[in-house]
């Protein structure tokens, strides 16, 4: 490139030098230039000679262009591509790209119908389906023309370079339509084409979870880890969630040995996953390994006390008397003695053993510091057990009617409340978003006080509360707090 540039500079200098030399010769030639043609003789001065040369150059250039045009026309008529066809092609291309630009701007502005018109015009002028067909599909979607968008996306499937884009577009359409079966098949195809595509991984994982394909979901989650889309600790937690659901499915099929192993594996991966610890413990209890079940529940309780852990702990010795149960539960209650869950559990166990003063001491100041329906119902049972006046019992029950429900399984994404833990929020579809905590919104007293009507008609009703750690269903010896409330009347 440098040599060619140097040659052009040299040629330019030579041409200027030649013109300068010629002009100097003409200026110093007094006789001028004589031209003899067919018996005619012409004598031209320096200026006239220069003008004649200029006219000759222009005429020669015109003749060459005219000859080139005639040749191009003849070749065009003969079917060959010429400058004429290239001219028209360039004109069509210019119009096509202009329409494409206008279509993109209209699409970005939210003008779907205008974008579709511009996209169809660009499609007419340009032979670039990877650009125009995609714009037509997106513009048709924005304009609400689903049929036209589907046709465009299907057209993209024919080319390998645009196949993934076409599948992705059809996948999103099926998700909007609610056709999850077809969406799952499309997501699997998209994942096969681009296994590292983060959006495809998330959609496929969600669809597999909704279809209870836990094994496939775990494989997809592993692909996310390999692609670097997930931190390792998050992967362990979510894989444990999927393993837990896989274990539940196996248990539903009565393959208890396999379900035990899967549940224990889920608990090993994430000891803080309470449902996994409960399921693993119950699997060990079925196996007869009470010691291992105790160890699993104790480790989970050490991470966070929870009523479901206490219920599973009670199942280890279902036939023990209340005093023996109270003694055995010290294995758990000694870990977090000041935790509200531990105090509520001790209060319930002491009520079952008819140790009402100890139940009151275990409850402490929870009824004033964190009054929940469960805590206030326990306090009513204590008052009833100690023989307090019925008005006192009814007073605690009336407070329980308007008190917050206490910790629940709440979605961290949409704040929806669930009765039991699930890997996917039934409200917003979030994966692994449920946590055990107090709901953001709680129920309080209404403006009319209608929730007190059951007490006024001598039929107090306790609203449903958080399941106690040790329920009447799992242990017949536990006192039924609702029955205590009814007997107070």
BAVO-150465 format. One record per residue (C-alpha): residue in one letter; x, y, z; residue number from 1. Coordinates in nm, 3 decimals. Example, Ala and Ser with C-alpha at 12.3 -4.5 7.8 and 13.67 -1.06 7.14 Angstrom:
<recs>
(rec 'A', (1.230, -0.450, 0.780), 1)
(rec 'S', (1.367, -0.106, 0.714), 2)
</recs>
This chain:
<recs>
(rec 'X', (0.000, 0.000, 0.000), 1)
(rec 'X', (0.284, 0.241, 0.079), 2)
(rec 'X', (0.456, 0.170, -0.258), 3)
(rec 'X', (0.132, 0.230, -0.449), 4)
(rec 'X', (0.076, 0.559, -0.266), 5)
(rec 'X', (0.434, 0.662, -0.351), 6)
(rec 'X', (0.382, 0.576, -0.719), 7)
(rec 'X', (0.065, 0.785, -0.736), 8)
(rec 'X', (0.251, 1.081, -0.587), 9)
(rec 'X', (0.534, 1.041, -0.841), 10)
(rec 'X', (0.288, 1.017, -1.133), 11)
(rec 'X', (0.112, 1.329, -1.011), 12)
(rec 'X', (0.445, 1.517, -0.993), 13)
(rec 'X', (0.545, 1.397, -1.344), 14)
(rec 'X', (0.209, 1.505, -1.486), 15)
(rec 'X', (0.239, 1.849, -1.329), 16)
(rec 'X', (0.595, 1.882, -1.457), 17)
(rec 'X', (0.490, 1.779, -1.811), 18)
(rec 'X', (0.203, 2.029, -1.814), 19)
(rec 'X', (0.434, 2.302, -1.687), 20)
(rec 'X', (0.691, 2.222, -1.950), 21)
(rec 'X', (0.429, 2.221, -2.227), 22)
(rec 'X', (0.285, 2.551, -2.113), 23)
(rec 'X', (0.634, 2.706, -2.107), 24)
(rec 'X', (0.707, 2.584, -2.460), 25)
(rec 'X', (0.381, 2.733, -2.588), 26)
(rec 'X', (0.445, 3.065, -2.420), 27)
(rec 'X', (0.792, 3.101, -2.573), 28)
(rec 'X', (0.691, 2.981, -2.918), 29)
(rec 'X', (0.607, 3.298, -3.112), 30)
(rec 'X', (0.484, 3.120, -3.421), 31)
(rec 'X', (0.235, 2.910, -3.227), 32)
(rec 'X', (0.118, 2.567, -3.341), 33)
(rec 'X', (0.046, 2.488, -3.707), 34)
(rec 'X', (-0.201, 2.209, -3.795), 35)
(rec 'X', (-0.249, 2.087, -4.154), 36)
(rec 'X', (-0.549, 1.860, -4.228), 37)
(rec 'X', (-0.672, 1.765, -4.579), 38)
(rec 'X', (-0.529, 2.075, -4.741), 39)
(rec 'X', (-0.634, 2.297, -4.459), 40)
(rec 'X', (-0.378, 2.469, -4.240), 41)
(rec 'X', (-0.445, 2.622, -3.902), 42)
(rec 'X', (-0.215, 2.834, -3.688), 43)
(rec 'X', (-0.305, 2.847, -3.317), 44)
(rec 'X', (-0.162, 3.062, -3.046), 45)
(rec 'X', (-0.068, 2.930, -2.699), 46)
(rec 'X', (-0.409, 3.003, -2.543), 47)
(rec 'X', (-0.597, 2.864, -2.840), 48)
(rec 'X', (-0.385, 2.549, -2.830), 49)
(rec 'X', (-0.461, 2.495, -2.461), 50)
(rec 'X', (-0.834, 2.539, -2.523), 51)
(rec 'X', (-0.823, 2.296, -2.814), 52)
(rec 'X', (-0.647, 2.034, -2.604), 53)
(rec 'X', (-0.909, 2.072, -2.329), 54)
(rec 'X', (-1.192, 2.035, -2.580), 55)
(rec 'X', (-1.029, 1.727, -2.728), 56)
(rec 'X', (-0.996, 1.563, -2.383), 57)
(rec 'X', (-1.361, 1.631, -2.301), 58)
(rec 'X', (-1.471, 1.502, -2.639), 59)
(rec 'X', (-1.263, 1.188, -2.603), 60)
(rec 'X', (-1.406, 1.124, -2.253), 61)
(rec 'X', (-1.761, 1.174, -2.384), 62)
(rec 'X', (-1.705, 0.935, -2.671), 63)
(rec 'X', (-1.564, 0.670, -2.436), 64)
(rec 'X', (-1.861, 0.701, -2.203), 65)
(rec 'X', (-2.104, 0.685, -2.492), 66)
(rec 'X', (-1.937, 0.375, -2.628), 67)
(rec 'X', (-1.940, 0.216, -2.280), 68)
(rec 'X', (-2.310, 0.293, -2.239), 69)
(rec 'X', (-2.392, 0.142, -2.579), 70)
(rec 'X', (-2.195, -0.172, -2.496), 71)
(rec 'X', (-2.360, -0.200, -2.150), 72)
(rec 'X', (-2.703, -0.160, -2.310), 73)
(rec 'X', (-2.632, -0.432, -2.562), 74)
(rec 'X', (-2.507, -0.665, -2.286), 75)
(rec 'X', (-2.811, -0.584, -2.073), 76)
(rec 'X', (-3.042, -0.673, -2.364), 77)
(rec 'X', (-2.842, -0.994, -2.397), 78)
(rec 'X', (-2.917, -1.082, -2.032), 79)
(rec 'X', (-2.580, -0.999, -1.877), 80)
(rec 'X', (-2.547, -0.786, -1.563), 81)
(rec 'X', (-2.435, -0.437, -1.652), 82)
(rec 'X', (-2.394, -0.102, -1.492), 83)
(rec 'X', (-2.761, -0.036, -1.562), 84)
(rec 'X', (-2.874, -0.334, -1.357), 85)
(rec 'X', (-2.620, -0.252, -1.088), 86)
(rec 'X', (-2.756, 0.102, -1.078), 87)
(rec 'X', (-3.110, -0.019, -1.023), 88)
(rec 'X', (-2.985, -0.274, -0.767), 89)
(rec 'X', (-2.808, -0.002, -0.572), 90)
(rec 'X', (-3.123, 0.207, -0.581), 91)
(rec 'X', (-3.334, -0.083, -0.449), 92)
(rec 'X', (-3.074, -0.151, -0.180), 93)
(rec 'X', (-3.077, 0.214, -0.072), 94)
(rec 'X', (-3.458, 0.211, -0.044), 95)
(rec 'X', (-3.450, -0.122, 0.138), 96)
(rec 'X', (-3.202, -0.010, 0.401), 97)
(rec 'X', (-3.392, 0.314, 0.447), 98)
(rec 'X', (-3.713, 0.115, 0.508), 99)
(rec 'X', (-3.524, -0.117, 0.742), 100)
(rec 'X', (-3.394, 0.177, 0.944), 101)
(rec 'X', (-3.739, 0.334, 0.965), 102)
(rec 'X', (-3.886, -0.001, 1.072), 103)
(rec 'X', (-3.633, -0.043, 1.352), 104)
(rec 'X', (-3.698, 0.310, 1.476), 105)
(rec 'X', (-4.075, 0.252, 1.466), 106)
(rec 'X', (-4.035, -0.076, 1.655), 107)
(rec 'X', (-3.823, 0.093, 1.920), 108)
(rec 'X', (-4.086, 0.367, 1.948), 109)
(rec 'X', (-4.363, 0.113, 2.007), 110)
(rec 'X', (-4.536, 0.179, 1.672), 111)
(rec 'X', (-4.596, -0.183, 1.580), 112)
(rec 'X', (-4.820, -0.129, 1.279), 113)
(rec 'X', (-4.585, 0.126, 1.119), 114)
(rec 'X', (-4.288, -0.100, 1.191), 115)
(rec 'X', (-4.464, -0.390, 1.015), 116)
(rec 'X', (-4.532, -0.176, 0.705), 117)
(rec 'X', (-4.169, -0.063, 0.690), 118)
(rec 'X', (-4.048, -0.419, 0.750), 119)
(rec 'X', (-4.257, -0.552, 0.461), 120)
(rec 'X', (-4.119, -0.277, 0.237), 121)
(rec 'X', (-3.763, -0.363, 0.338), 122)
(rec 'X', (-3.838, -0.728, 0.270), 123)
(rec 'X', (-3.953, -0.630, -0.079), 124)
(rec 'X', (-3.636, -0.436, -0.166), 125)
(rec 'X', (-3.367, -0.635, 0.019), 126)
(rec 'X', (-3.267, -0.996, -0.019), 127)
(rec 'X', (-3.153, -1.026, 0.343), 128)
(rec 'X', (-3.404, -1.255, 0.520), 129)
(rec 'X', (-3.189, -1.274, 0.832), 130)
(rec 'X', (-3.263, -0.903, 0.876), 131)
(rec 'X', (-3.600, -0.837, 0.719), 132)
(rec 'X', (-3.777, -1.156, 0.832), 133)
(rec 'X', (-3.671, -1.101, 1.191), 134)
(rec 'X', (-3.794, -0.741, 1.177), 135)
(rec 'X', (-4.123, -0.858, 1.024), 136)
(rec 'X', (-4.168, -1.111, 1.307), 137)
(rec 'X', (-4.098, -0.864, 1.585), 138)
(rec 'X', (-4.306, -0.590, 1.422), 139)
(rec 'X', (-4.597, -0.832, 1.377), 140)
(rec 'X', (-4.575, -0.925, 1.745), 141)
(rec 'X', (-4.575, -0.559, 1.844), 142)
(rec 'X', (-4.876, -0.498, 1.617), 143)
(rec 'X', (-5.062, -0.796, 1.764), 144)
(rec 'X', (-5.051, -1.003, 1.445), 145)
(rec 'X', (-4.952, -1.336, 1.599), 146)
(rec 'X', (-5.019, -1.537, 1.283), 147)
(rec 'X', (-4.786, -1.321, 1.073), 148)
(rec 'X', (-4.519, -1.338, 1.343), 149)
(rec 'X', (-4.545, -1.718, 1.357), 150)
(rec 'X', (-4.501, -1.745, 0.981), 151)
(rec 'X', (-4.194, -1.521, 0.995), 152)
(rec 'X', (-4.036, -1.721, 1.278), 153)
(rec 'X', (-4.100, -2.046, 1.093), 154)
(rec 'X', (-3.925, -1.897, 0.789), 155)
(rec 'X', (-3.619, -1.836, 1.006), 156)
(rec 'X', (-3.605, -2.207, 1.090), 157)
(rec 'X', (-3.498, -2.292, 0.734), 158)
(rec 'X', (-3.153, -2.135, 0.771), 159)
(rec 'X', (-2.896, -2.265, 1.014), 160)
(rec 'X', (-2.774, -1.914, 1.098), 161)
(rec 'X', (-3.124, -1.800, 1.200), 162)
(rec 'X', (-3.269, -2.127, 1.335), 163)
(rec 'X', (-3.204, -2.044, 1.700), 164)
(rec 'X', (-3.368, -1.703, 1.662), 165)
(rec 'X', (-3.674, -1.864, 1.505), 166)
(rec 'X', (-3.704, -2.126, 1.780), 167)
(rec 'X', (-3.664, -1.860, 2.047), 168)
(rec 'X', (-3.938, -1.647, 1.891), 169)
(rec 'X', (-4.180, -1.941, 1.868), 170)
(rec 'X', (-4.091, -2.038, 2.225), 171)
(rec 'X', (-4.190, -1.698, 2.358), 172)
(rec 'X', (-4.515, -1.710, 2.163), 173)
(rec 'X', (-4.606, -2.047, 2.315), 174)
(rec 'X', (-4.525, -1.920, 2.662), 175)
(rec 'X', (-4.760, -1.626, 2.612), 176)
(rec 'X', (-5.030, -1.861, 2.482), 177)
(rec 'X', (-4.982, -2.093, 2.781), 178)
(rec 'X', (-4.891, -2.394, 2.565), 179)
(rec 'X', (-4.624, -2.524, 2.803), 180)
(rec 'X', (-4.594, -2.866, 2.637), 181)
(rec 'X', (-4.491, -2.717, 2.303), 182)
(rec 'X', (-4.282, -2.453, 2.483), 183)
(rec 'X', (-4.090, -2.727, 2.665), 184)
(rec 'X', (-4.013, -2.905, 2.337), 185)
(rec 'X', (-3.896, -2.578, 2.179), 186)
(rec 'X', (-3.685, -2.492, 2.484), 187)
(rec 'X', (-3.513, -2.830, 2.462), 188)
(rec 'X', (-3.431, -2.769, 2.094), 189)
(rec 'X', (-3.302, -2.419, 2.169), 190)
(rec 'X', (-3.093, -2.558, 2.455), 191)
(rec 'X', (-2.945, -2.822, 2.222), 192)
(rec 'X', (-2.842, -2.546, 1.977), 193)
(rec 'X', (-2.700, -2.310, 2.240), 194)
(rec 'X', (-2.650, -2.484, 2.576), 195)
(rec 'X', (-2.474, -2.178, 2.721), 196)
(rec 'X', (-2.757, -1.934, 2.645), 197)
(rec 'X', (-2.863, -1.804, 2.987), 198)
(rec 'X', (-3.221, -1.710, 2.900), 199)
(rec 'X', (-3.286, -2.049, 2.739), 200)
(rec 'X', (-3.143, -2.224, 3.045), 201)
(rec 'X', (-3.375, -2.032, 3.278), 202)
(rec 'X', (-3.685, -2.096, 3.065), 203)
(rec 'X', (-3.605, -2.466, 3.028), 204)
(rec 'X', (-3.537, -2.502, 3.401), 205)
(rec 'X', (-3.868, -2.335, 3.486), 206)
(rec 'X', (-4.066, -2.549, 3.241), 207)
(rec 'X', (-3.900, -2.871, 3.357), 208)
(rec 'X', (-3.977, -2.782, 3.717), 209)
(rec 'X', (-4.341, -2.709, 3.632), 210)
(rec 'X', (-4.363, -3.048, 3.459), 211)
(rec 'X', (-4.198, -3.219, 3.759), 212)
(rec 'X', (-3.907, -3.330, 3.539), 213)
(rec 'X', (-3.665, -3.299, 3.828), 214)
(rec 'X', (-3.395, -3.513, 3.670), 215)
(rec 'X', (-3.394, -3.299, 3.356), 216)
(rec 'X', (-3.401, -2.983, 3.566), 217)
(rec 'X', (-3.093, -3.097, 3.757), 218)
(rec 'X', (-2.912, -3.155, 3.426), 219)
(rec 'X', (-3.007, -2.805, 3.312), 220)
(rec 'X', (-2.889, -2.662, 3.642), 221)
(rec 'X', (-2.556, -2.841, 3.594), 222)
(rec 'X', (-2.525, -2.678, 3.251), 223)
(rec 'X', (-2.578, -2.337, 3.412), 224)
(rec 'X', (-2.294, -2.412, 3.655), 225)
(rec 'X', (-2.060, -2.518, 3.372), 226)
(rec 'X', (-2.147, -2.204, 3.176), 227)
(rec 'X', (-2.051, -1.991, 3.478), 228)
(rec 'X', (-2.404, -1.854, 3.516), 229)
(rec 'X', (-2.437, -1.972, 3.878), 230)
(rec 'X', (-2.211, -1.944, 4.183), 231)
(rec 'X', (-2.125, -2.283, 4.327), 232)
(rec 'X', (-2.305, -2.224, 4.658), 233)
(rec 'X', (-2.624, -2.121, 4.479), 234)
(rec 'X', (-2.595, -2.429, 4.258), 235)
(rec 'X', (-2.568, -2.657, 4.561), 236)
(rec 'X', (-2.876, -2.501, 4.719), 237)
(rec 'X', (-3.089, -2.523, 4.404), 238)
(rec 'X', (-2.968, -2.870, 4.319), 239)
(rec 'X', (-3.068, -2.973, 4.670), 240)
(rec 'X', (-3.414, -2.827, 4.610), 241)
(rec 'X', (-3.449, -3.027, 4.288), 242)
(rec 'X', (-3.313, -3.340, 4.454), 243)
(rec 'X', (-3.570, -3.297, 4.729), 244)
(rec 'X', (-3.853, -3.279, 4.477), 245)
(rec 'X', (-3.711, -3.580, 4.297), 246)
(rec 'X', (-3.714, -3.766, 4.627), 247)
(rec 'X', (-4.074, -3.666, 4.690), 248)
(rec 'X', (-4.171, -3.800, 4.351), 249)
(rec 'X', (-4.000, -4.129, 4.419), 250)
(rec 'X', (-4.170, -4.153, 4.755), 251)
(rec 'X', (-4.506, -4.098, 4.590), 252)
(rec 'X', (-4.429, -4.403, 4.378), 253)
(rec 'X', (-4.372, -4.604, 4.700), 254)
(rec 'X', (-4.006, -4.668, 4.620), 255)
(rec 'X', (-3.906, -4.585, 4.977), 256)
(rec 'X', (-3.544, -4.701, 4.961), 257)
(rec 'X', (-3.467, -4.481, 4.662), 258)
(rec 'X', (-3.657, -4.188, 4.810), 259)
(rec 'X', (-3.463, -4.215, 5.134), 260)
(rec 'X', (-3.131, -4.199, 4.952), 261)
(rec 'X', (-3.243, -3.903, 4.740), 262)
(rec 'X', (-3.376, -3.715, 5.042), 263)
(rec 'X', (-3.060, -3.779, 5.242), 264)
(rec 'X', (-2.852, -3.658, 4.946), 265)
(rec 'X', (-3.062, -3.340, 4.924), 266)
(rec 'X', (-3.015, -3.279, 5.293), 267)
(rec 'X', (-2.640, -3.337, 5.264), 268)
(rec 'X', (-2.611, -3.077, 4.989), 269)
(rec 'X', (-2.809, -2.815, 5.180), 270)
(rec 'X', (-2.849, -2.883, 5.555), 271)
(rec 'X', (-3.044, -2.557, 5.598), 272)
(rec 'X', (-3.318, -2.674, 5.359), 273)
(rec 'X', (-3.582, -2.763, 5.616), 274)
(rec 'X', (-3.809, -2.977, 5.396), 275)
(rec 'X', (-3.508, -3.184, 5.288), 276)
(rec 'X', (-3.409, -3.244, 5.651), 277)
(rec 'X', (-3.766, -3.346, 5.739), 278)
(rec 'X', (-3.794, -3.585, 5.445), 279)
(rec 'X', (-3.449, -3.732, 5.512), 280)
(rec 'X', (-3.533, -3.783, 5.879), 281)
(rec 'X', (-3.859, -3.957, 5.797), 282)
(rec 'X', (-3.676, -4.181, 5.551), 283)
(rec 'X', (-3.427, -4.275, 5.824), 284)
(rec 'X', (-3.713, -4.337, 6.067), 285)
(rec 'X', (-3.872, -4.575, 5.817), 286)
(rec 'X', (-3.538, -4.750, 5.793), 287)
(rec 'X', (-3.525, -4.776, 6.172), 288)
(rec 'X', (-3.218, -4.554, 6.206), 289)
(rec 'X', (-3.349, -4.325, 6.480), 290)
(rec 'X', (-3.003, -4.207, 6.578), 291)
(rec 'X', (-2.926, -4.074, 6.230), 292)
(rec 'X', (-3.272, -3.916, 6.210), 293)
(rec 'X', (-3.206, -3.736, 6.538), 294)
(rec 'X', (-2.869, -3.615, 6.410), 295)
(rec 'X', (-3.021, -3.480, 6.086), 296)
(rec 'X', (-3.298, -3.291, 6.267), 297)
(rec 'X', (-3.062, -3.160, 6.532), 298)
(rec 'X', (-2.825, -3.024, 6.267), 299)
(rec 'X', (-3.113, -2.854, 6.084), 300)
(rec 'X', (-3.252, -2.712, 6.411), 301)
(rec 'X', (-2.910, -2.572, 6.487), 302)
(rec 'X', (-2.925, -2.380, 6.159), 303)
(rec 'X', (-3.282, -2.259, 6.221), 304)
(rec 'X', (-3.556, -2.383, 6.455), 305)
(rec 'X', (-3.874, -2.471, 6.268), 306)
(rec 'X', (-4.207, -2.637, 6.360), 307)
(rec 'X', (-4.178, -2.901, 6.087), 308)
(rec 'X', (-3.848, -3.016, 6.234), 309)
(rec 'X', (-4.010, -3.056, 6.576), 310)
(rec 'X', (-4.300, -3.251, 6.424), 311)
(rec 'X', (-4.056, -3.490, 6.256), 312)
(rec 'X', (-3.859, -3.516, 6.581), 313)
(rec 'X', (-4.177, -3.623, 6.759), 314)
(rec 'X', (-4.227, -3.902, 6.503), 315)
(rec 'X', (-3.903, -4.067, 6.614), 316)
(rec 'X', (-4.077, -4.189, 6.933), 317)
(rec 'X', (-4.451, -4.170, 6.862), 318)
(rec 'X', (-4.559, -4.372, 7.170), 319)
(rec 'X', (-4.371, -4.190, 7.446), 320)
(rec 'X', (-4.557, -4.022, 7.731), 321)
(rec 'X', (-4.558, -3.638, 7.758), 322)
(rec 'X', (-4.292, -3.630, 8.034), 323)
(rec 'X', (-4.057, -3.850, 7.835), 324)
(rec 'X', (-4.114, -3.639, 7.525), 325)
(rec 'X', (-4.039, -3.320, 7.715), 326)
(rec 'X', (-3.713, -3.473, 7.834), 327)
(rec 'X', (-3.611, -3.601, 7.491), 328)
(rec 'X', (-3.686, -3.266, 7.323), 329)
(rec 'X', (-3.415, -3.103, 7.534), 330)
(rec 'X', (-3.178, -3.219, 7.261), 331)
(rec 'X', (-3.336, -2.954, 7.040), 332)
(rec 'X', (-3.441, -2.689, 7.290), 333)
(rec 'X', (-3.088, -2.664, 7.432), 334)
(rec 'X', (-2.950, -2.541, 7.098), 335)
(rec 'X', (-3.138, -2.210, 7.070), 336)
(rec 'X', (-3.300, -2.159, 7.415), 337)
(rec 'X', (-3.389, -1.793, 7.349), 338)
(rec 'X', (-3.536, -1.839, 7.003), 339)
(rec 'X', (-3.911, -1.774, 6.980), 340)
(rec 'X', (-3.968, -2.109, 6.811), 341)
(rec 'X', (-3.790, -2.291, 7.095), 342)
(rec 'X', (-3.996, -2.108, 7.356), 343)
(rec 'X', (-4.324, -2.182, 7.181), 344)
(rec 'X', (-4.225, -2.548, 7.147), 345)
(rec 'X', (-4.138, -2.575, 7.519), 346)
(rec 'X', (-4.467, -2.407, 7.612), 347)
(rec 'X', (-4.663, -2.659, 7.402), 348)
(rec 'X', (-4.472, -2.954, 7.546), 349)
(rec 'X', (-4.531, -2.833, 7.902), 350)
(rec 'X', (-4.901, -2.784, 7.830), 351)
(rec 'X', (-4.914, -3.143, 7.706), 352)
(rec 'X', (-4.747, -3.255, 8.028), 353)
(rec 'X', (-4.987, -3.030, 8.226), 354)
(rec 'X', (-4.693, -2.826, 8.358), 355)
(rec 'X', (-4.866, -2.491, 8.318), 356)
(rec 'X', (-4.631, -2.274, 8.529), 357)
(rec 'X', (-4.335, -2.408, 8.331), 358)
(rec 'X', (-4.527, -2.340, 8.010), 359)
(rec 'X', (-4.582, -1.978, 8.120), 360)
(rec 'X', (-4.212, -1.935, 8.201), 361)
(rec 'X', (-4.113, -2.088, 7.867), 362)
(rec 'X', (-4.347, -1.851, 7.681), 363)
(rec 'X', (-4.192, -1.550, 7.855), 364)
(rec 'X', (-4.268, -1.210, 7.702), 365)
(rec 'X', (-4.353, -1.336, 7.354), 366)
(rec 'X', (-4.722, -1.244, 7.397), 367)
(rec 'X', (-4.624, -0.878, 7.441), 368)
(rec 'X', (-4.308, -0.860, 7.231), 369)
(rec 'X', (-4.422, -1.066, 6.931), 370)
(rec 'X', (-4.790, -1.152, 6.974), 371)
(rec 'X', (-4.904, -1.400, 6.709), 372)
(rec 'X', (-5.216, -1.613, 6.681), 373)
(rec 'X', (-5.021, -1.917, 6.795), 374)
(rec 'X', (-4.858, -1.747, 7.094), 375)
(rec 'X', (-5.188, -1.596, 7.214), 376)
(rec 'X', (-5.371, -1.929, 7.169), 377)
(rec 'X', (-5.101, -2.099, 7.380), 378)
(rec 'X', (-5.146, -1.830, 7.647), 379)
(rec 'X', (-5.522, -1.893, 7.648), 380)
(rec 'X', (-5.455, -2.266, 7.698), 381)
(rec 'X', (-5.219, -2.189, 7.988), 382)
(rec 'X', (-5.479, -1.967, 8.156), 383)
(rec 'X', (-5.743, -2.234, 8.107), 384)
(rec 'X', (-5.511, -2.504, 8.245), 385)
(rec 'X', (-5.434, -2.297, 8.555), 386)
(rec 'X', (-5.804, -2.249, 8.620), 387)
(rec 'X', (-5.824, -1.879, 8.538), 388)
(rec 'X', (-6.158, -1.705, 8.497), 389)
(rec 'X', (-6.332, -1.764, 8.165), 390)
(rec 'X', (-6.323, -1.392, 8.092), 391)
(rec 'X', (-5.942, -1.404, 8.100), 392)
(rec 'X', (-5.932, -1.697, 7.859), 393)
(rec 'X', (-6.180, -1.525, 7.628), 394)
(rec 'X', (-5.970, -1.209, 7.640), 395)
(rec 'X', (-5.663, -1.393, 7.510), 396)
(rec 'X', (-5.872, -1.560, 7.244), 397)
(rec 'X', (-6.016, -1.229, 7.127), 398)
(rec 'X', (-5.661, -1.096, 7.087), 399)
(rec 'X', (-5.565, -1.406, 6.889), 400)
(rec 'X', (-5.844, -1.339, 6.640), 401)
(rec 'X', (-5.687, -1.014, 6.522), 402)
(rec 'X', (-5.318, -1.098, 6.577), 403)
(rec 'X', (-5.069, -1.163, 6.297), 404)
(rec 'X', (-5.032, -1.522, 6.186), 405)
(rec 'X', (-4.662, -1.537, 6.265), 406)
(rec 'X', (-4.392, -1.692, 6.045), 407)
(rec 'X', (-4.515, -1.853, 5.723), 408)
(rec 'X', (-4.367, -1.980, 5.399), 409)
(rec 'X', (-4.352, -1.648, 5.209), 410)
(rec 'X', (-4.229, -1.579, 4.857), 411)
(rec 'X', (-3.944, -1.330, 4.861), 412)
(rec 'X', (-4.042, -1.218, 4.510), 413)
(rec 'X', (-4.418, -1.158, 4.525), 414)
(rec 'X', (-4.480, -1.193, 4.903), 415)
(rec 'X', (-4.744, -1.465, 4.849), 416)
(rec 'X', (-4.806, -1.694, 5.150), 417)
(rec 'X', (-4.800, -2.073, 5.111), 418)
(rec 'X', (-4.931, -2.335, 5.351), 419)
(rec 'X', (-4.642, -2.570, 5.268), 420)
(rec 'X', (-4.300, -2.527, 5.116), 421)
(rec 'X', (-4.279, -2.564, 4.737), 422)
(rec 'X', (-3.979, -2.522, 4.505), 423)
(rec 'X', (-4.182, -2.291, 4.278), 424)
(rec 'X', (-4.408, -2.011, 4.395), 425)
(rec 'X', (-4.762, -2.088, 4.284), 426)
(rec 'X', (-4.833, -1.717, 4.245), 427)
(rec 'X', (-4.537, -1.574, 4.050), 428)
(rec 'X', (-4.353, -1.889, 3.939), 429)
(rec 'X', (-4.031, -1.792, 4.116), 430)
(rec 'X', (-3.787, -2.077, 4.173), 431)
(rec 'X', (-3.659, -2.134, 4.529), 432)
(rec 'X', (-3.805, -1.804, 4.651), 433)
(rec 'X', (-3.993, -1.931, 4.959), 434)
(rec 'X', (-3.851, -1.852, 5.300), 435)
(rec 'X', (-3.983, -1.897, 5.654), 436)
(rec 'X', (-4.055, -1.551, 5.795), 437)
(rec 'X', (-4.328, -1.313, 5.902), 438)
(rec 'X', (-4.545, -1.204, 5.609), 439)
(rec 'X', (-4.511, -0.846, 5.491), 440)
(rec 'X', (-4.886, -0.794, 5.526), 441)
(rec 'X', (-5.067, -0.905, 5.839), 442)
(rec 'X', (-5.433, -0.908, 5.938), 443)
(rec 'X', (-5.553, -0.664, 6.197), 444)
(rec 'X', (-5.882, -0.561, 6.346), 445)
(rec 'X', (-6.146, -0.447, 6.101), 446)
(rec 'X', (-6.324, -0.114, 6.129), 447)
(rec 'X', (-6.649, -0.286, 6.231), 448)
(rec 'X', (-6.502, -0.539, 6.473), 449)
(rec 'X', (-6.684, -0.821, 6.294), 450)
(rec 'X', (-6.412, -1.070, 6.386), 451)
(rec 'X', (-6.531, -1.051, 6.751), 452)
(rec 'X', (-6.878, -1.182, 6.669), 453)
(rec 'X', (-6.789, -1.547, 6.751), 454)
(rec 'X', (-6.700, -1.441, 7.106), 455)
(rec 'X', (-7.014, -1.234, 7.145), 456)
(rec 'X', (-7.233, -1.530, 7.051), 457)
(rec 'X', (-7.050, -1.754, 7.299), 458)
(rec 'X', (-6.871, -1.959, 7.031), 459)
(rec 'X', (-6.508, -1.844, 7.013), 460)
(rec 'X', (-6.327, -1.962, 6.708), 461)
(rec 'X', (-5.950, -1.961, 6.672), 462)
(rec 'X', (-5.840, -1.892, 6.318), 463)
(rec 'X', (-5.598, -2.134, 6.155), 464)
(rec 'X', (-5.249, -2.085, 6.292), 465)
(rec 'X', (-4.902, -2.201, 6.208), 466)
(rec 'X', (-4.886, -2.579, 6.251), 467)
(rec 'X', (-4.728, -2.649, 6.590), 468)
(rec 'X', (-4.408, -2.845, 6.603), 469)
(rec 'X', (-4.588, -3.134, 6.762), 470)
(rec 'X', (-4.941, -3.163, 6.628), 471)
(rec 'X', (-5.237, -3.356, 6.775), 472)
(rec 'X', (-5.229, -3.573, 6.465), 473)
(rec 'X', (-4.871, -3.681, 6.530), 474)
(rec 'X', (-4.920, -3.720, 6.907), 475)
(rec 'X', (-5.261, -3.792, 7.067), 476)
(rec 'X', (-5.129, -3.669, 7.402), 477)
(rec 'X', (-5.091, -3.308, 7.283), 478)
(rec 'X', (-5.366, -3.079, 7.399), 479)
(rec 'X', (-5.604, -2.941, 7.136), 480)
(rec 'X', (-5.596, -2.565, 7.189), 481)
(rec 'X', (-5.920, -2.512, 6.997), 482)
(rec 'X', (-6.091, -2.760, 7.229), 483)
(rec 'X', (-5.957, -2.567, 7.530), 484)
(rec 'X', (-6.099, -2.248, 7.385), 485)
(rec 'X', (-6.441, -2.404, 7.331), 486)
(rec 'X', (-6.447, -2.553, 7.681), 487)
(rec 'X', (-6.388, -2.206, 7.825), 488)
(rec 'X', (-6.744, -2.120, 7.728), 489)
</recs>
